[in-house]
């Protein structure tokens, strides 16, 4: 994968930029499924890199974005994915903690199979 870090000073002034980004080569185009179909795949359990444990039925999807997943043995390919940002409800604790809600992502292959 890649990293871009910006160090900002006063008034948003850029002080330093660190960019580590692999060289990717164009290999072609693919068709992308709509977010609605990706959601159906998600509900069927077709997400990958799922968080450990059980996902609560009260979990809410709060944002859906199209993105890329680094794939291949050398990390040299980018695969389109739908990224579902999810939030689990607070767990009952005593006393309640501001860290009880869990934010996580679920990713679904965005490419359309022929």
Phi and psi in degrees as GROMACS dihedral restraints (atoms count N, CA, C in turn):
[ dihedral_restraints ]
;  ai    aj    ak    al  type     phi  dphi    fc
    3     4     5     6     1  -128.5    20    10
    4     5     6     7     1   165.1    20    10
    6     7     8     9     1  -138.9    20    10
    7     8     9    10     1   138.4    20    10
    9    10    11    12     1  -132.6    20    10
   10    11    12    13     1   119.2    20    10
   12    13    14    15     1  -117.2    20    10
   13    14    15    16     1   129.6    20    10
   15    16    17    18     1  -112.2    20    10
   16    17    18    19     1   131.9    20    10
   18    19    20    21     1  -105.5    20    10
   19    20    21    22     1   118.0    20    10
   21    22    23    24     1  -106.0    20    10
   22    23    24    25     1   142.9    20    10
   24    25    26    27     1  -102.4    20    10
   25    26    27    28     1  -157.3    20    10
   27    28    29    30     1   -62.9    20    10
   28    29    30    31     1   145.1    20    10
   30    31    32    33     1    58.8    20    10
   31    32    33    34     1    27.1    20    10
   33    34    35    36     1    75.4    20    10
   34    35    36    37     1    13.7    20    10
   36    37    38    39     1   -66.3    20    10
   37    38    39    40     1   129.2    20    10
   39    40    41    42     1   -76.9    20    10
   40    41    42    43     1   119.5    20    10
   42    43    44    45     1   -94.6    20    10
   43    44    45    46     1   -39.1    20    10
   45    46    47    48     1  -154.0    20    10
   46    47    48    49     1   147.4    20    10
   48    49    50    51     1  -129.0    20    10
   49    50    51    52     1   129.8    20    10
   51    52    53    54     1  -116.8    20    10
   52    53    54    55     1   120.8    20    10
   54    55    56    57     1  -127.9    20    10
   55    56    57    58     1   119.0    20    10
   57    58    59    60     1  -122.1    20    10
   58    59    60    61     1   106.5    20    10
   60    61    62    63     1  -139.2    20    10
   61    62    63    64     1   120.6    20    10
   63    64    65    66     1   -65.7    20    10
   64    65    66    67     1   158.3    20    10
   66    67    68    69     1   -82.8    20    10
   67    68    69    70     1   121.0    20    10
   69    70    71    72     1  -107.4    20    10
   70    71    72    73     1   145.4    20    10
   72    73    74    75     1  -111.5    20    10
   73    74    75    76     1   136.8    20    10
   75    76    77    78     1   -63.3    20    10
   76    77    78    79     1   127.0    20    10
   78    79    80    81     1  -120.9    20    10
   79    80    81    82     1    -1.6    20    10
   81    82    83    84     1   135.9    20    10
   82    83    84    85     1  -179.3    20    10
   84    85    86    87     1  -114.3    20    10
   85    86    87    88     1   152.1    20    10
   87    88    89    90     1  -131.2    20    10
   88    89    90    91     1   155.8    20    10
   90    91    92    93     1   -84.6    20    10
   91    92    93    94     1   142.0    20    10
   93    94    95    96     1  -106.9    20    10
   94    95    96    97     1   135.0    20    10
   96    97    98    99     1   -76.9    20    10
   97    98    99   100     1   152.8    20    10
   99   100   101   102     1   -68.8    20    10
  100   101   102   103     1   157.8    20    10
  102   103   104   105     1   -58.0    20    10
  103   104   105   106     1   -34.5    20    10
  105   106   107   108     1   -61.7    20    10
  106   107   108   109     1   -41.9    20    10
  108   109   110   111     1   -68.9    20    10
  109   110   111   112     1   -38.1    20    10
  111   112   113   114     1   -61.9    20    10
  112   113   114   115     1   -38.6    20    10
  114   115   116   117     1   -63.1    20    10
  115   116   117   118     1   -41.2    20    10
  117   118   119   120     1   -60.7    20    10
  118   119   120   121     1   -43.0    20    10
  120   121   122   123     1   -62.1    20    10
  121   122   123   124     1   -40.6    20    10
  123   124   125   126     1   -59.9    20    10
  124   125   126   127     1   -44.5    20    10
  126   127   128   129     1   -66.9    20    10
  127   128   129   130     1   -23.7    20    10
  129   130   131   132     1   -85.0    20    10
  130   131   132   133     1    -0.1    20    10
  132   133   134   135     1    85.7    20    10
  133   134   135   136     1    20.2    20    10
  135   136   137   138     1   -91.3    20    10
  136   137   138   139     1    21.5    20    10
  138   139   140   141     1   -80.5    20    10
  139   140   141   142     1   156.7    20    10
  141   142   143   144     1  -122.2    20    10
  142   143   144   145     1   161.6    20    10
  144   145   146   147     1    56.1    20    10
  145   146   147   148     1    50.7    20    10
  147   148   149   150     1   -72.6    20    10
  148   149   150   151     1   151.0    20    10
  150   151   152   153     1   -67.6    20    10
  151   152   153   154     1   154.8    20    10
  153   154   155   156     1   -70.7    20    10
  154   155   156   157     1   152.5    20    10
  156   157   158   159     1    91.1    20    10
  157   158   159   160     1  -174.5    20    10
  159   160   161   162     1   -93.0    20    10
  160   161   162   163     1   136.0    20    10
  162   163   164   165     1   -88.3    20    10
  163   164   165   166     1   123.2    20    10
  165   166   167   168     1   -61.3    20    10
  166   167   168   169     1   145.2    20    10
  168   169   170   171     1   -65.8    20    10
  169   170   171   172     1   -19.0    20    10
  171   172   173   174     1   -86.1    20    10
  172   173   174   175     1     3.0    20    10
  174   175   176   177     1   -64.3    20    10
  175   176   177   178     1   137.5    20    10
  177   178   179   180     1  -115.0    20    10
  178   179   180   181     1   136.0    20    10
  180   181   182   183     1   -81.4    20    10
  181   182   183   184     1   122.7    20    10
  183   184   185   186     1  -107.0    20    10
  184   185   186   187     1   -23.7    20    10
  186   187   188   189     1  -150.4    20    10
  187   188   189   190     1   142.6    20    10
  189   190   191   192     1  -126.8    20    10
  190   191   192   193     1   127.3    20    10
  192   193   194   195     1  -136.6    20    10
  193   194   195   196     1   149.7    20    10
  195   196   197   198     1   -85.7    20    10
  196   197   198   199     1   134.5    20    10
  198   199   200   201     1  -148.6    20    10
  199   200   201   202     1  -161.3    20    10
  201   202   203   204     1  -134.6    20    10
  202   203   204   205     1   147.3    20    10
  204   205   206   207     1  -115.1    20    10
  205   206   207   208     1   131.8    20    10
  207   208   209   210     1   -75.5    20    10
  208   209   210   211     1   127.9    20    10
  210   211   212   213     1  -132.2    20    10
  211   212   213   214     1  -179.9    20    10
  213   214   215   216     1    89.6    20    10
  214   215   216   217     1   155.7    20    10
  216   217   218   219     1   -59.3    20    10
  217   218   219   220     1   -35.6    20    10
  219   220   221   222     1  -101.0    20    10
  220   221   222   223     1     5.9    20    10
  222   223   224   225     1    68.0    20    10
  223   224   225   226     1    31.5    20    10
  225   226   227   228     1   -98.6    20    10
  226   227   228   229     1     2.9    20    10
  228   229   230   231     1  -121.6    20    10
  229   230   231   232     1   147.1    20    10
  231   232   233   234     1  -114.3    20    10
  232   233   234   235     1   123.2    20    10
  234   235   236   237     1  -107.8    20    10
  235   236   237   238     1   129.6    20    10
  237   238   239   240     1   -65.7    20    10
  238   239   240   241     1   135.4    20    10
  240   241   242   243     1  -139.0    20    10
  241   242   243   244     1   151.1    20    10
  243   244   245   246     1   -91.2    20    10
  244   245   246   247     1   128.2    20    10
  246   247   248   249     1  -106.8    20    10
  247   248   249   250     1   120.4    20    10
  249   250   251   252     1  -102.6    20    10
  250   251   252   253     1   113.6    20    10
  252   253   254   255     1   -87.2    20    10
  253   254   255   256     1   123.3    20    10
  255   256   257   258     1  -123.8    20    10
  256   257   258   259     1   155.3    20    10
  258   259   260   261     1  -133.4    20    10
  259   260   261   262     1   123.9    20    10
  261   262   263   264     1   -88.7    20    10
  262   263   264   265     1   150.3    20    10
  264   265   266   267     1   -69.1    20    10
  265   266   267   268     1   160.4    20    10
  267   268   269   270     1   -60.0    20    10
  268   269   270   271     1   144.1    20    10
  270   271   272   273     1   -85.2    20    10
  271   272   273   274     1   145.5    20    10
  273   274   275   276     1   -66.7    20    10
  274   275   276   277     1   118.5    20    10
  276   277   278   279     1  -132.6    20    10
  277   278   279   280     1   167.0    20    10
  279   280   281   282     1  -137.8    20    10
  280   281   282   283     1   111.1    20    10
  282   283   284   285     1   -78.8    20    10
  283   284   285   286     1   164.1    20    10
  285   286   287   288     1   -59.7    20    10
  286   287   288   289     1   146.8    20    10
  288   289   290   291     1  -119.8    20    10
  289   290   291   292     1   145.9    20    10
  291   292   293   294     1   -68.8    20    10
  292   293   294   295     1    -9.1    20    10
  294   295   296   297     1  -100.1    20    10
  295   296   297   298     1    12.8    20    10
  297   298   299   300     1   -70.4    20    10
  298   299   300   301     1   -37.5    20    10
  300   301   302   303     1   -70.2    20    10
  301   302   303   304     1   139.8    20    10
  303   304   305   306     1  -112.9    20    10
  304   305   306   307     1   124.7    20    10
  306   307   308   309     1  -102.3    20    10
  307   308   309   310     1   136.4    20    10
  309   310   311   312     1  -156.6    20    10
  310   311   312   313     1   168.9    20    10
  312   313   314   315     1  -118.7    20    10
  313   314   315   316     1   150.6    20    10
  315   316   317   318     1  -125.3    20    10
  316   317   318   319     1   137.9    20    10
  318   319   320   321     1  -120.1    20    10
  319   320   321   322     1   137.2    20    10
  321   322   323   324     1  -126.0    20    10
  322   323   324   325     1   135.6    20    10
  324   325   326   327     1   -54.6    20    10
  325   326   327   328     1   126.2    20    10
  327   328   329   330     1   -96.5    20    10
  328   329   330   331     1    -1.9    20    10
  330   331   332   333     1   -82.7    20    10
  331   332   333   334     1   142.4    20    10
  333   334   335   336     1   -87.8    20    10
  334   335   336   337     1   125.3    20    10
  336   337   338   339     1   -75.3    20    10
  337   338   339   340     1   141.0    20    10
